[in-house]
Amino acid sequence: SVIQPLVEKYKSHDPNDKYFFNFHERFCDSDSFCACVNKGIKMVCESMGIPKAKQYKAYTFRHTWGTVAQNDCKASIDEVAFAMHGMIAQTVLFIVESGRIIEILDNALQVGLT
């Protein structure tokens, strides 16, 4: 399995740790974590022969998760925004629904419409 070695590498070996993975010990902040995730995704894409212009990033998976949560699991837009650590008024979410893209505009547009 490809996944098992990664789980072993990153799981916490401290029985008192409240987290399953030890990312909080390995990375100083979410930016460094995301940079490493993107580096790993890039390596996978390159190994699959995906051209650079079409390679995935953590952002791709984040918004795919949001789309699946909203469309397939019937989560509300508020629930998706909350789960993605954003607020609708401050975040632009692109959610694919029935083959079209719905844009929930950020606070600047909402203010502009009032």
VOLOZA-501853 format. One record per atom (N, C-alpha, C): atom name; residue in one letter; z, x, y. Coordinates in steps of 0.05 Angstrom, whole numbers, plus 32768, in hexadecimal, padded with zeros to 4 digits. Layout:
% VOLOZA-501853
+------+------+------+------+------+
! site ! code !   pz !   px !   py !
+------+------+------+------+------+
!   CA !    A !    Z !    X !    Y !
...
+------+------+------+------+------+
% end
This chain:
% VOLOZA-501853
+------+------+------+------+------+
! site ! code !   pz !   px !   py !
+------+------+------+------+------+
!    N !    S ! 8000 ! 8011 ! 7FE8 !
!   CA !    S ! 8000 ! 8000 ! 8000 !
!    C !    S ! 8000 ! 8012 ! 8019 !
!    N !    V ! 7FF1 ! 8009 ! 802D !
!   CA !    V ! 7FF0 ! 8017 ! 8046 !
!    C !    V ! 8009 ! 8012 ! 8057 !
!    N !    I ! 8014 ! 7FFA ! 8054 !
!   CA !    I ! 802B ! 7FF2 ! 8064 !
!    C !    I ! 8045 ! 7FFF ! 805B !
!    N !    Q ! 804A ! 8002 ! 8042 !
!   CA !    Q ! 8063 ! 800C ! 8038 !
!    C !    Q ! 806B ! 8027 ! 8043 !
!    N !    P ! 8059 ! 803B ! 8045 !
!   CA !    P ! 8061 ! 8055 ! 8051 !
!    C !    P ! 8069 ! 8052 ! 806E !
!    N !    L ! 805C ! 803F ! 807D !
!   CA !    L ! 8064 ! 803B ! 8099 !
!    C !    L ! 807F ! 802E ! 809B !
!    N !    V ! 8085 ! 801B ! 808A !
!   CA !    V ! 809F ! 800E ! 808A !
!    C !    V ! 80B5 ! 8023 ! 8084 !
!    N !    E ! 80B0 ! 8034 ! 8070 !
!   CA !    E ! 80C3 ! 8049 ! 8069 !
!    C !    E ! 80C7 ! 805D ! 8080 !
!    N !    K ! 80B1 ! 8064 ! 808E !
!   CA !    K ! 80B3 ! 8077 ! 80A4 !
!    C !    K ! 80C3 ! 806C ! 80BB !
!    N !    Y ! 80C0 ! 8052 ! 80C1 !
!   CA !    Y ! 80CC ! 8047 ! 80D9 !
!    C !    Y ! 80E5 ! 8036 ! 80D5 !
!    N !    K ! 80ED ! 8031 ! 80BC !
!   CA !    K ! 8104 ! 8020 ! 80B8 !
!    C !    K ! 811E ! 8030 ! 80BE !
!    N !    S ! 8131 ! 8021 ! 80C8 !
!   CA !    S ! 814B ! 802E ! 80CE !
!    C !    S ! 815A ! 8034 ! 80B5 !
!    N !    H ! 8166 ! 804B ! 80B3 !
!   CA !    H ! 8176 ! 8053 ! 809B !
!    C !    H ! 8193 ! 8050 ! 80A1 !
!    N !    D ! 819A ! 8046 ! 80B9 !
!   CA !    D ! 81B6 ! 8042 ! 80C0 !
!    C !    D ! 81BE ! 8026 ! 80B8 !
!    N !    P ! 81D0 ! 8023 ! 80A5 !
!   CA !    P ! 81D8 ! 8008 ! 809C !
!    C !    P ! 81E5 ! 7FF7 ! 80B2 !
!    N !    N ! 81EF ! 8004 ! 80C7 !
!   CA !    N ! 81FB ! 7FF5 ! 80DD !
!    C !    N ! 81E8 ! 7FEE ! 80F4 !
!    N !    D ! 81CF ! 7FF7 ! 80F1 !
!   CA !    D ! 81BB ! 7FF2 ! 8106 !
!    C !    D ! 81B4 ! 7FD4 ! 8106 !
!    N !    K ! 81B3 ! 7FC8 ! 811D !
!   CA !    K ! 81AC ! 7FAB ! 811E !
!    C !    K ! 818E ! 7FA7 ! 811D !
!    N !    Y ! 817E ! 7FBC ! 811D !
!   CA !    Y ! 8161 ! 7FBA ! 811C !
!    C !    Y ! 8157 ! 7FC4 ! 8101 !
!    N !    F ! 8142 ! 7FB8 ! 80F7 !
!   CA !    F ! 8137 ! 7FC1 ! 80DD !
!    C !    F ! 8127 ! 7FDB ! 80E1 !
!    N !    F ! 8118 ! 7FDC ! 80F7 !
!   CA !    F ! 8109 ! 7FF5 ! 80FD !
!    C !    F ! 8118 ! 8006 ! 8112 !
!    N !    N ! 8112 ! 8020 ! 8112 !
!   CA !    N ! 8120 ! 8032 ! 8124 !
!    C !    N ! 8110 ! 8039 ! 813D !
!    N !    F ! 80FE ! 8027 ! 8145 !
!   CA !    F ! 80EE ! 802C ! 815D !
!    C !    F ! 80FF ! 8032 ! 8176 !
!    N !    H ! 8116 ! 8025 ! 8178 !
!   CA !    H ! 8127 ! 8029 ! 818F !
!    C !    H ! 8132 ! 8046 ! 8190 !
!    N !    E ! 8132 ! 8054 ! 817A !
!   CA !    E ! 813B ! 8070 ! 8179 !
!    C !    E ! 8124 ! 8083 ! 817D !
!    N !    R ! 810C ! 807B ! 8175 !
!   CA !    R ! 80F4 ! 808C ! 8176 !
!    C !    R ! 80E6 ! 808D ! 8191 !
!    N !    F ! 80E8 ! 8077 ! 81A0 !
!   CA !    F ! 80D9 ! 8074 ! 81B9 !
!    C !    F ! 80EB ! 806E ! 81D0 !
!    N !    C ! 80E5 ! 807B ! 81E7 !
!   CA !    C ! 80F7 ! 8078 ! 81FE !
!    C !    C ! 80F4 ! 805D ! 820C !
!    N !    D ! 80DC ! 8051 ! 820A !
!   CA !    D ! 80D8 ! 8037 ! 8217 !
!    C !    D ! 80C0 ! 8029 ! 820A !
!    N !    S ! 80BB ! 8011 ! 8213 !
!   CA !    S ! 80A6 ! 8001 ! 8206 !
!    C !    S ! 808A ! 800D ! 820C !
!    N !    D ! 8087 ! 801B ! 8222 !
!   CA !    D ! 806D ! 8027 ! 8228 !
!    C !    D ! 8067 ! 803D ! 8214 !
!    N !    S ! 807A ! 804E ! 820D !
!   CA !    S ! 8075 ! 8063 ! 81FA !
!    C !    S ! 8070 ! 8058 ! 81DE !
!    N !    F ! 807E ! 8042 ! 81D8 !
!   CA !    F ! 8079 ! 8035 ! 81BE !
!    C !    F ! 805D ! 802A ! 81BD !
!    N !    C ! 8055 ! 801C ! 81D2 !
!   CA !    C ! 803A ! 8010 ! 81D3 !
!    C !    C ! 8024 ! 8025 ! 81D2 !
!    N !    A ! 8029 ! 803C ! 81DF !
!   CA !    A ! 8015 ! 8052 ! 81DF !
!    C !    A ! 8012 ! 805C ! 81C2 !
!    N !    C ! 8027 ! 805F ! 81B4 !
!   CA !    C ! 8026 ! 8068 ! 8198 !
!    C !    C ! 8018 ! 8053 ! 8186 !
!    N !    V ! 801F ! 803A ! 818A !
!   CA !    V ! 8012 ! 8024 ! 817B !
!    C !    V ! 7FF4 ! 8025 ! 8180 !
!    N !    N ! 7FEC ! 8028 ! 819A !
!   CA !    N ! 7FCF ! 8028 ! 81A0 !
!    C !    N ! 7FC1 ! 8041 ! 8194 !
!    N !    K ! 7FCF ! 8057 ! 8193 !
!   CA !    K ! 7FC4 ! 806F ! 8186 !
!    C !    K ! 7FBF ! 806A ! 8169 !
!    N !    G ! 7FD2 ! 805D ! 815B !
!   CA !    G ! 7FCF ! 8057 ! 813F !
!    C !    G ! 7FB9 ! 8043 ! 813A !
!    N !    I ! 7FB7 ! 802F ! 814B !
!   CA !    I ! 7FA1 ! 801B ! 8149 !
!    C !    I ! 7F86 ! 8029 ! 814D !
!    N !    K ! 7F85 ! 803B ! 8160 !
!   CA !    K ! 7F6C ! 804A ! 8165 !
!    C !    K ! 7F64 ! 805A ! 814C !
!    N !    M ! 7F77 ! 8066 ! 813F !
!   CA !    M ! 7F71 ! 8076 ! 8127 !
!    C !    M ! 7F66 ! 8064 ! 8111 !
!    N !    V ! 7F72 ! 804C ! 810E !
!   CA !    V ! 7F68 ! 8039 ! 80FA !
!    C !    V ! 7F4C ! 8030 ! 8100 !
!    N !    C ! 7F47 ! 8029 ! 811A !
!   CA !    C ! 7F2D ! 8020 ! 8122 !
!    C !    C ! 7F18 ! 8036 ! 811D !
!    N !    E ! 7F1F ! 804F ! 8124 !
!   CA !    E ! 7F0C ! 8065 ! 8120 !
!    C !    E ! 7F06 ! 8069 ! 8102 !
!    N !    S ! 7F1B ! 8066 ! 80F2 !
!   CA !    S ! 7F17 ! 806A ! 80D5 !
!    C !    S ! 7F05 ! 8054 ! 80C9 !
!    N !    M ! 7F04 ! 803D ! 80D7 !
!   CA !    M ! 7EF4 ! 8026 ! 80CE !
!    C !    M ! 7ED8 ! 8027 ! 80DB !
!    N !    G ! 7ED3 ! 803B ! 80EC !
!   CA !    G ! 7EB9 ! 803E ! 80F9 !
!    C !    G ! 7EB4 ! 802A ! 810F !
!    N !    I ! 7EC9 ! 801F ! 811B !
!   CA !    I ! 7EC7 ! 800C ! 8131 !
!    C !    I ! 7EC0 ! 801C ! 814A !
!    N !    P ! 7EAB ! 8016 ! 8158 !
!   CA !    P ! 7EA4 ! 8024 ! 8171 !
!    C !    P ! 7EBA ! 8023 ! 8186 !
!    N !    K ! 7EBD ! 8037 ! 8196 !
!   CA !    K ! 7ED2 ! 8039 ! 81A9 !
!    C !    K ! 7ED3 ! 8020 ! 81BB !
!    N !    A ! 7EBD ! 8016 ! 81C4 !
!   CA !    A ! 7EBC ! 7FFF ! 81D6 !
!    C !    A ! 7EC7 ! 7FE5 ! 81C9 !
!    N !    K ! 7EC8 ! 7FE5 ! 81AE !
!   CA !    K ! 7ED1 ! 7FCD ! 81A0 !
!    C !    K ! 7EEC ! 7FD1 ! 8192 !
!    N !    Q ! 7EF9 ! 7FE7 ! 8197 !
!   CA !    Q ! 7F12 ! 7FED ! 8189 !
!    C !    Q ! 7F28 ! 7FDB ! 8193 !
!    N !    Y ! 7F3B ! 7FD5 ! 8182 !
!   CA !    Y ! 7F52 ! 7FC4 ! 8188 !
!    C !    Y ! 7F68 ! 7FD4 ! 8196 !
!    N !    K ! 7F7A ! 7FC5 ! 81A2 !
!   CA !    K ! 7F92 ! 7FD0 ! 81AF !
!    C !    K ! 7FA9 ! 7FBD ! 81A9 !
!    N !    A ! 7FC1 ! 7FC5 ! 81AF !
!   CA !    A ! 7FD8 ! 7FB3 ! 81AA !
!    C !    A ! 7FD3 ! 7F98 ! 81B9 !
!    N !    Y ! 7FC7 ! 7F9A ! 81D1 !
!   CA !    Y ! 7FC1 ! 7F82 ! 81E1 !
!    C !    Y ! 7FB1 ! 7F6E ! 81D1 !
!    N !    T ! 7F9E ! 7F78 ! 81C1 !
!   CA !    T ! 7F8D ! 7F66 ! 81B0 !
!    C !    T ! 7F9E ! 7F56 ! 819D !
!    N !    F ! 7FB1 ! 7F63 ! 8190 !
!   CA !    F ! 7FC2 ! 7F56 ! 817C !
!    C !    F ! 7FD6 ! 7F43 ! 818A !
!    N !    R ! 7FDF ! 7F4B ! 81A1 !
!   CA !    R ! 7FF2 ! 7F3B ! 81B0 !
!    C !    R ! 7FE5 ! 7F20 ! 81B7 !
!    N !    H ! 7FCD ! 7F21 ! 81C2 !
!   CA !    H ! 7FC0 ! 7F08 ! 81CA !
!    C !    H ! 7FB5 ! 7EF8 ! 81B2 !
!    N !    T ! 7FAE ! 7F06 ! 819D !
!   CA !    T ! 7FA7 ! 7EF8 ! 8184 !
!    C !    T ! 7FBF ! 7EE8 ! 817A !
!    N !    W ! 7FD6 ! 7EF5 ! 817B !
!   CA !    W ! 7FEF ! 7EE7 ! 8172 !
!    C !    W ! 7FF3 ! 7ECE ! 8183 !
!    N !    G ! 7FF0 ! 7ED1 ! 819D !
!   CA !    G ! 7FF3 ! 7EBA ! 81AF !
!    C !    G ! 7FE0 ! 7EA4 ! 81A9 !
!    N !    T ! 7FC7 ! 7EAB ! 81A4 !
!   CA !    T ! 7FB3 ! 7E96 ! 819D !
!    C !    T ! 7FBA ! 7E88 ! 8183 !
!    N !    V ! 7FC1 ! 7E97 ! 816F !
!   CA !    V ! 7FC8 ! 7E8B ! 8155 !
!    C !    V ! 7FE1 ! 7E79 ! 8158 !
!    N !    A ! 7FF5 ! 7E83 ! 8166 !
!   CA !    A ! 800E ! 7E74 ! 816A !
!    C !    A ! 8008 ! 7E59 ! 8178 !
!    N !    Q ! 7FF7 ! 7E5A ! 818C !
!   CA !    Q ! 7FF1 ! 7E41 ! 819B !
!    C !    Q ! 7FDF ! 7E2F ! 818C !
!    N !    N ! 7FC9 ! 7E39 ! 8181 !
!   CA !    N ! 7FB5 ! 7E28 ! 8174 !
!    C !    N ! 7FBC ! 7E20 ! 8158 !
!    N !    D ! 7FC6 ! 7E33 ! 8148 !
!   CA !    D ! 7FCA ! 7E2D ! 812C !
!    C !    D ! 7FE7 ! 7E23 ! 8126 !
!    N !    C ! 7FFA ! 7E2D ! 8135 !
!   CA !    C ! 8016 ! 7E26 ! 8130 !
!    C !    C ! 8020 ! 7E11 ! 8144 !
!    N !    K ! 800E ! 7E09 ! 8157 !
!   CA !    K ! 8014 ! 7DF5 ! 816B !
!    C !    K ! 802B ! 7DFB ! 817D !
!    N !    A ! 802F ! 7E15 ! 8182 !
!   CA !    A ! 8043 ! 7E1D ! 8196 !
!    C !    A ! 8039 ! 7E16 ! 81B2 !
!    N !    S ! 804C ! 7E0F ! 81C3 !
!   CA !    S ! 8044 ! 7E08 ! 81DE !
!    C !    S ! 803D ! 7E22 ! 81EE !
!    N !    I ! 8030 ! 7E1F ! 8204 !
!   CA !    I ! 802A ! 7E36 ! 8215 !
!    C !    I ! 8043 ! 7E43 ! 821E !
!    N !    D ! 8058 ! 7E33 ! 8225 !
!   CA !    D ! 8072 ! 7E3E ! 822D !
!    C !    D ! 807E ! 7E4F ! 8217 !
!    N !    E ! 807D ! 7E45 ! 81FE !
!   CA !    E ! 8088 ! 7E54 ! 81E8 !
!    C !    E ! 8079 ! 7E6E ! 81E3 !
!    N !    V ! 805F ! 7E6D ! 81E5 !
!   CA !    V ! 804F ! 7E86 ! 81E2 !
!    C !    V ! 8056 ! 7E9A ! 81F8 !
!    N !    A ! 8057 ! 7E91 ! 8211 !
!   CA !    A ! 805E ! 7EA2 ! 8227 !
!    C !    A ! 8079 ! 7EAF ! 8223 !
!    N !    F ! 808D ! 7E9E ! 821B !
!   CA !    F ! 80A8 ! 7EA8 ! 8216 !
!    C !    F ! 80A8 ! 7EBD ! 8200 !
!    N !    A ! 809A ! 7EB7 ! 81EA !
!   CA !    A ! 809A ! 7ECA ! 81D3 !
!    C !    A ! 808C ! 7EE4 ! 81DA !
!    N !    M ! 8079 ! 7EE3 ! 81ED !
!   CA !    M ! 806B ! 7EFB ! 81F5 !
!    C !    M ! 8079 ! 7F08 ! 820D !
!    N !    H ! 8091 ! 7F00 ! 8212 !
!   CA !    H ! 80A1 ! 7F0C ! 8228 !
!    C !    H ! 8094 ! 7F09 ! 8243 !
!    N !    G ! 8088 ! 7EF3 ! 8248 !
!   CA !    G ! 807B ! 7EEE ! 8262 !
!    C !    G ! 8082 ! 7ED2 ! 826B !
!    N !    M ! 807C ! 7ECE ! 8284 !
!   CA !    M ! 807F ! 7EB3 ! 8290 !
!    C !    M ! 8063 ! 7EAB ! 8298 !
!    N !    I ! 805D ! 7E92 ! 8294 !
!   CA !    I ! 8043 ! 7E88 ! 829A !
!    C !    I ! 803B ! 7E8E ! 82B7 !
!    N !    A ! 804D ! 7E8B ! 82C9 !
!   CA !    A ! 8047 ! 7E8F ! 82E5 !
!    C !    A ! 8041 ! 7EAC ! 82EB !
!    N !    Q ! 8048 ! 7EBF ! 82DA !
!   CA !    Q ! 8044 ! 7EDB ! 82DF !
!    C !    Q ! 8030 ! 7EE8 ! 82CC !
!    N !    T ! 8027 ! 7ED9 ! 82B8 !
!   CA !    T ! 8017 ! 7EE5 ! 82A3 !
!    C !    T ! 7FFD ! 7ED6 ! 82A0 !
!    N !    V ! 7FE7 ! 7EE4 ! 829C !
!   CA !    V ! 7FCE ! 7ED7 ! 8296 !
!    C !    V ! 7FCB ! 7ED8 ! 8278 !
!    N !    L ! 7FCB ! 7EC1 ! 826B !
!   CA !    L ! 7FC7 ! 7EBF ! 824E !
!    C !    L ! 7FAB ! 7EB5 ! 8249 !
!    N !    F ! 7F9E ! 7EC1 ! 8237 !
!   CA !    F ! 7F84 ! 7EB8 ! 822E !
!    C !    F ! 7F87 ! 7EAD ! 8212 !
!    N !    I ! 7F85 ! 7E93 ! 820F !
!   CA !    I ! 7F89 ! 7E86 ! 81F5 !
!    C !    I ! 7F6F ! 7E79 ! 81EE !
!    N !    V ! 7F64 ! 7E7F ! 81D6 !
!   CA !    V ! 7F4B ! 7E74 ! 81CD !
!    C !    V ! 7F51 ! 7E59 ! 81C0 !
!    N !    E ! 7F45 ! 7E44 ! 81CA !
!   CA !    E ! 7F49 ! 7E2A ! 81BE !
!    C !    E ! 7F2F ! 7E1D ! 81BB !
!    N !    S ! 7F28 ! 7E15 ! 81A3 !
!   CA !    S ! 7F0F ! 7E07 ! 819D !
!    C !    S ! 7EF7 ! 7E17 ! 81A8 !
!    N !    G ! 7EF7 ! 7E31 ! 81A5 !
!   CA !    G ! 7EE0 ! 7E41 ! 81AC !
!    C !    G ! 7EDE ! 7E47 ! 81CA !
!    N !    R ! 7EF1 ! 7E3F ! 81DA !
!   CA !    R ! 7EEF ! 7E45 ! 81F7 !
!    C !    R ! 7F09 ! 7E53 ! 8200 !
!    N !    I ! 7F07 ! 7E61 ! 8216 !
!   CA !    I ! 7F1F ! 7E6F ! 821F !
!    C !    I ! 7F2C ! 7E5F ! 8235 !
!    N !    I ! 7F46 ! 7E5B ! 8232 !
!   CA !    I ! 7F56 ! 7E4E ! 8246 !
!    C !    I ! 7F65 ! 7E63 ! 8255 !
!    N !    E ! 7F64 ! 7E62 ! 826F !
!   CA !    E ! 7F73 ! 7E76 ! 827F !
!    C !    E ! 7F8A ! 7E67 ! 828D !
!    N !    I ! 7FA1 ! 7E72 ! 8289 !
!   CA !    I ! 7FB9 ! 7E68 ! 8298 !
!    C !    I ! 7FBD ! 7E7D ! 82AE !
!    N !    L ! 7FB8 ! 7E75 ! 82C6 !
!   CA !    L ! 7FB7 ! 7E87 ! 82DC !
!    C !    L ! 7FD3 ! 7E90 ! 82E5 !
!    N !    D ! 7FD5 ! 7EA7 ! 82F1 !
!   CA !    D ! 7FEE ! 7EB2 ! 82F9 !
!    C !    D ! 7FF8 ! 7EA5 ! 8313 !
!    N !    N ! 800F ! 7EAD ! 831B !
!   CA !    N ! 801D ! 7EA1 ! 8332 !
!    C !    N ! 800C ! 7EA1 ! 834B !
!    N !    A ! 7FFC ! 7EB5 ! 8350 !
!   CA !    A ! 7FEC ! 7EB6 ! 8368 !
!    C !    A ! 7FD9 ! 7E9F ! 836A !
!    N !    L ! 7FCC ! 7E98 ! 8353 !
!   CA !    L ! 7FBA ! 7E82 ! 8354 !
!    C !    L ! 7FC9 ! 7E68 ! 8357 !
!    N !    Q ! 7FE0 ! 7E65 ! 834A !
!   CA !    Q ! 7FEF ! 7E4C ! 834C !
!    C !    Q ! 7FF8 ! 7E48 ! 8369 !
!    N !    V ! 8000 ! 7E5E ! 8376 !
!   CA !    V ! 8008 ! 7E5B ! 8392 !
!    C !    V ! 7FF0 ! 7E54 ! 83A3 !
!    N !    G ! 7FD8 ! 7E5F ! 839C !
!   CA !    G ! 7FC0 ! 7E5A ! 83AB !
!    C !    G ! 7FB7 ! 7E3D ! 83A9 !
!    N !    L ! 7FBE ! 7E2F ! 8394 !
!   CA !    L ! 7FB6 ! 7E14 ! 8390 !
!    C !    L ! 7FC8 ! 7E00 ! 839D !
!    N !    T ! 7FE0 ! 7E09 ! 83A5 !
!   CA !    T ! 7FF3 ! 7DF6 ! 83B1 !
!    C !    T ! 7FEF ! 7DF3 ! 83CF !
+------+------+------+------+------+
% end
